Structure formats: C-alpha cells, structure tokens
Amino acid sequence: VQLVESGGGLVQPGGSLRLSCAASGFTVSRYAVRWYHQAPGKEREEVASISRAGAHYMDSVRGRFAISRDIAKNTVYLQMNSLKSEDTGVYFCNAERFSNDYWGQGTQVTVSS
C-alpha cells in the first residue's frame, strides 16, 4: 500500500502546477482523499479534499486550486493556479477509509520569482 506524490517544483508567482497522488495497493476512489500543505515552520493544514460528498477547499485556495481523480490511473490530482508565495511548502496527500489512513511522502512546492 503506497501513496506517492509528484509534480512539485519551483514556479513563479501567478504560475501553475499540477500535483499527482498515485495510489498502489488499494482503490483510491473508495477513499476520502485530502491534500495538505505544510508551510515552513508551520503546522500541516488541509487545503482540499474529495470524497463521495464532493470536493471541498480551504478559503485561501478556493477558486485557484482544483482537486480531481482519475479512476483508471488510481490517482488524485491537485491543480494549482495563480500560485502565491504563501503557497510555498510541502504538499502531502492522505487517503482515509474507516481505519485505513495512508500518507504520501510529500512533494515540495516553491513559489518565488
């Protein structure tokens, strides 16, 4: 069972990135999946989630970020547009269902000119 994030990198303010969270060993579409952001020196906080109840976003990213999933690829994405310096940090994905709770290793996003 594994979650692997990818797609992070260095981007200028106003730019875009698409993060991927690839699952193996389980069917990610059966799980609630959340993306978390951990800014330098700060607590990890949830920014977006997707489940049977739909997609939800933290106020600071609503309208700029979009979470989606590709069932065939067993992958969840986070499209990040209009990036700001405060979006810098490590992004983690988490998949949860009943007592199963899986985390990826994180991917670094740096927004800087």
TAHUPE-V964682 format. One record per residue. N is the residue number from 1. SS is DSSP state (H for helix, E for strand, - for the rest). PSI is psi in whole degrees, -180 to 180 (none if undefined). D_LAST is the distance of its C-alpha to the last C-alpha in Angstrom with 1 decimal. Layout:
n->N ss->SS psi->PSI d_last->D_LAST
n->N ss->SS psi->PSI d_last->D_LAST
This chain:
n->1 ss->- psi->128 d_last->37.5
n->2 ss->E psi->146 d_last->33.8
n->3 ss->E psi->130 d_last->30.4
n->4 ss->E psi->119 d_last->27.5
n->5 ss->E psi->150 d_last->24.0
n->6 ss->E psi->170 d_last->21.6
n->7 ss->- psi->-5 d_last->18.6
n->8 ss->- psi->173 d_last->15.8
n->9 ss->E psi->-167 d_last->12.8
n->10 ss->E psi->130 d_last->9.1
n->11 ss->E psi->149 d_last->7.6
n->12 ss->- psi->154 d_last->4.9
n->13 ss->- psi->137 d_last->6.5
n->14 ss->- psi->-10 d_last->9.8
n->15 ss->- psi->-176 d_last->10.3
n->16 ss->- psi->153 d_last->13.3
n->17 ss->E psi->153 d_last->14.9
n->18 ss->E psi->117 d_last->18.6
n->19 ss->E psi->145 d_last->20.0
n->20 ss->E psi->146 d_last->23.6
n->21 ss->E psi->98 d_last->26.3
n->22 ss->E psi->128 d_last->29.2
n->23 ss->E psi->145 d_last->32.6
n->24 ss->E psi->144 d_last->35.5
n->25 ss->- psi->-4 d_last->39.0
n->26 ss->- psi->164 d_last->39.0
n->27 ss->- psi->105 d_last->38.5
n->28 ss->H psi->-24 d_last->35.3
n->29 ss->H psi->-15 d_last->36.4
n->30 ss->H psi->-2 d_last->39.1
n->31 ss->- psi->154 d_last->36.7
n->32 ss->E psi->128 d_last->34.6
n->33 ss->E psi->134 d_last->31.0
n->34 ss->E psi->143 d_last->28.3
n->35 ss->E psi->133 d_last->24.5
n->36 ss->E psi->149 d_last->23.5
n->37 ss->E psi->130 d_last->20.2
n->38 ss->E psi->105 d_last->20.2
n->39 ss->- psi->157 d_last->17.4
n->40 ss->- psi->126 d_last->17.5
n->41 ss->- psi->9 d_last->20.9
n->42 ss->- psi->168 d_last->21.9
n->43 ss->- psi->154 d_last->24.6
n->44 ss->E psi->135 d_last->24.2
n->45 ss->E psi->145 d_last->24.5
n->46 ss->E psi->136 d_last->25.4
n->47 ss->E psi->-27 d_last->23.2
n->48 ss->E psi->152 d_last->25.3
n->49 ss->E psi->157 d_last->28.8
n->50 ss->E psi->136 d_last->31.2
n->51 ss->E psi->-170 d_last->34.9
n->52 ss->- psi->-21 d_last->38.2
n->53 ss->- psi->-6 d_last->37.5
n->54 ss->E psi->-164 d_last->34.4
n->55 ss->E psi->142 d_last->30.7
n->56 ss->E psi->151 d_last->29.4
n->57 ss->E psi->149 d_last->26.0
n->58 ss->- psi->149 d_last->24.8
n->59 ss->- psi->-37 d_last->24.3
n->60 ss->- psi->-17 d_last->20.6
n->61 ss->- psi->-8 d_last->20.0
n->62 ss->E psi->132 d_last->23.0
n->63 ss->- psi->-14 d_last->22.3
n->64 ss->- psi->-33 d_last->18.9
n->65 ss->E psi->151 d_last->20.1
n->66 ss->E psi->129 d_last->23.3
n->67 ss->E psi->140 d_last->25.4
n->68 ss->E psi->169 d_last->28.0
n->69 ss->E psi->147 d_last->30.3
n->70 ss->E psi->106 d_last->32.0
n->71 ss->- psi->-41 d_last->35.5
n->72 ss->- psi->-35 d_last->36.3
n->73 ss->- psi->-4 d_last->33.4
n->74 ss->- psi->44 d_last->33.8
n->75 ss->E psi->143 d_last->30.1
n->76 ss->E psi->141 d_last->28.1
n->77 ss->E psi->156 d_last->24.7
n->78 ss->E psi->106 d_last->21.9
n->79 ss->E psi->123 d_last->20.0
n->80 ss->E psi->116 d_last->16.8
n->81 ss->- psi->165 d_last->15.5
n->82 ss->- psi->49 d_last->13.4
n->83 ss->- psi->146 d_last->11.3
n->84 ss->- psi->162 d_last->10.3
n->85 ss->H psi->-33 d_last->8.9
n->86 ss->H psi->-7 d_last->12.7
n->87 ss->H psi->-7 d_last->13.2
n->88 ss->- psi->140 d_last->12.0
n->89 ss->E psi->-171 d_last->15.2
n->90 ss->E psi->134 d_last->18.0
n->91 ss->E psi->130 d_last->19.8
n->92 ss->E psi->146 d_last->23.5
n->93 ss->E psi->151 d_last->26.1
n->94 ss->E psi->135 d_last->29.7
n->95 ss->E psi->129 d_last->32.9
n->96 ss->E psi->137 d_last->35.9
n->97 ss->E psi->118 d_last->39.4
n->98 ss->- psi->-122 d_last->42.4
n->99 ss->- psi->1 d_last->42.3
n->100 ss->E psi->130 d_last->39.8
n->101 ss->E psi->109 d_last->36.3
n->102 ss->E psi->144 d_last->33.9
n->103 ss->E psi->148 d_last->30.3
n->104 ss->- psi->-180 d_last->27.9
n->105 ss->- psi->-12 d_last->26.0
n->106 ss->- psi->155 d_last->22.6
n->107 ss->E psi->136 d_last->19.4
n->108 ss->E psi->132 d_last->16.0
n->109 ss->E psi->126 d_last->13.0
n->110 ss->E psi->121 d_last->9.6
n->111 ss->E psi->110 d_last->7.1
n->112 ss->- psi->148 d_last->3.8
n->113 ss->- psi->none d_last->0.0
